[in-house]
Amino acid sequence: MENEIQEKKHSVSECAQYVLPIRDCLDIISGKWKLPILGALTHSKKRFKEMEREIPGITPRMLSKELRELELNQLVSRKVYDTKPVTVEYELSPYGKSLDKVLDAMKEWGQQHRKRIIGR
């Protein structure tokens, strides 16, 4: 039957090569708050309180924890200014900006999904 679609069998190794990088990505950007934080920093640098206001429901403690993790993974950079009181700004690092296409694709998909499921 020539017209039948043949299902390609993948080895465990091939599957792992596909799944492991996805798992690595999710380990770094998953959770309730990391993507909203990255989204808030997509267009401009922000101070801590600005992000706290822009991300409904996040506590200062959680925002601080997530920013530290994002900074550890080199996605966010933190700049401290010698002012009184001290001013701290956060922005996407050049490496963090490599997620732009991923975040845009997620935003697009989310908008389409919302229309499909909710109708808005």
C-alpha positions as CSV (number, residue, x, y, z in Angstrom):
1,M,0.0,0.0,0.0
2,E,2.0,2.9,-1.3
3,N,-0.4,5.6,-0.3
4,E,-0.2,4.5,3.4
5,I,1.7,6.9,5.6
6,Q,4.6,5.1,7.1
7,E,5.2,6.0,10.8
8,K,8.9,6.5,11.4
9,K,10.2,4.7,14.4
10,H,12.6,6.8,16.6
11,S,15.2,5.4,18.8
12,V,15.4,6.2,22.5
13,S,18.5,8.2,21.8
14,E,16.7,10.3,19.1
15,C,13.8,10.9,21.4
16,A,16.2,12.0,24.3
17,Q,18.0,14.4,21.9
18,Y,14.7,16.0,21.2
19,V,13.2,16.0,24.7
20,L,16.3,16.9,26.9
21,P,16.8,20.4,25.5
22,I,13.1,21.1,25.9
23,R,13.3,19.9,29.5
24,D,16.4,22.2,30.0
25,C,14.5,25.2,28.6
26,L,11.4,24.5,30.8
27,D,13.6,24.0,33.9
28,I,14.9,27.6,33.4
29,I,11.8,29.5,32.3
30,S,8.9,27.5,33.7
31,G,6.8,28.3,36.8
32,K,4.1,30.8,37.5
33,W,6.3,33.9,37.5
34,K,9.4,33.7,35.3
35,L,7.6,34.2,31.9
36,P,5.6,37.1,33.2
37,I,8.8,38.7,34.5
38,L,10.6,38.1,31.2
39,G,7.6,39.5,29.4
40,A,7.6,42.6,31.6
41,L,11.3,43.2,30.7
42,T,10.9,42.5,27.0
43,H,10.4,46.2,25.9
44,S,12.4,48.1,28.5
45,K,14.4,48.0,31.7
46,K,12.4,48.2,34.9
47,R,12.9,48.9,38.6
48,F,11.7,46.4,41.1
49,K,8.6,48.2,42.1
50,E,7.6,48.8,38.5
51,M,7.7,45.1,37.9
52,E,5.8,44.4,41.1
53,R,3.0,46.7,39.9
54,E,3.0,45.2,36.4
55,I,2.7,41.6,37.5
56,P,-0.5,41.2,39.4
57,G,-0.3,38.8,42.4
58,I,3.5,38.5,42.7
59,T,4.9,39.1,46.1
60,P,8.1,41.1,46.6
61,R,9.8,38.0,48.1
62,M,8.8,35.9,45.0
63,L,9.8,38.6,42.6
64,S,13.2,38.9,44.3
65,K,13.7,35.1,44.2
66,E,12.7,34.7,40.6
67,L,14.9,37.7,39.5
68,R,17.9,36.1,41.3
69,E,17.3,32.8,39.4
70,L,16.9,34.5,36.1
71,E,20.1,36.5,36.8
72,L,21.9,33.3,37.7
73,N,20.9,31.8,34.3
74,Q,22.1,35.0,32.6
75,L,18.7,35.9,31.2
76,V,18.4,39.1,33.3
77,S,21.0,41.7,34.2
78,R,20.8,43.8,37.3
79,K,22.4,47.2,37.5
80,V,22.8,49.1,40.8
81,Y,23.1,52.9,40.7
82,D,24.9,54.8,43.5
83,T,22.1,57.1,44.4
84,K,20.3,57.8,47.6
85,P,18.3,55.7,48.0
86,V,20.0,53.1,45.9
87,T,18.4,52.5,42.5
88,V,18.3,49.1,41.0
89,E,17.2,48.4,37.4
90,Y,16.6,45.0,35.7
91,E,16.7,44.3,32.0
92,L,16.9,41.4,29.7
93,S,20.6,40.5,29.1
94,P,21.7,40.0,25.5
95,Y,21.4,36.3,26.2
96,G,17.9,36.8,27.6
97,K,16.9,38.6,24.4
98,S,17.6,35.4,22.5
99,L,14.2,34.3,24.0
100,D,12.4,37.1,22.0
101,K,11.1,34.7,19.3
102,V,10.0,32.1,21.9
103,L,8.1,34.7,23.9
104,D,6.5,36.2,20.8
105,A,5.5,32.7,19.6
106,M,4.0,32.0,23.1
107,K,2.1,35.3,23.1
108,E,0.7,34.6,19.6
109,W,-0.3,31.1,20.5
110,G,-1.9,32.3,23.8
111,Q,-4.0,34.9,21.9
112,Q,-5.2,32.3,19.4
113,H,-6.0,29.9,22.2
114,R,-7.9,32.5,24.1
115,K,-10.0,33.3,21.0
116,R,-10.6,29.6,20.3
117,I,-11.6,28.6,23.9
118,I,-13.0,31.8,25.4
119,G,-14.0,33.7,22.3
120,R,-12.1,36.9,23.3
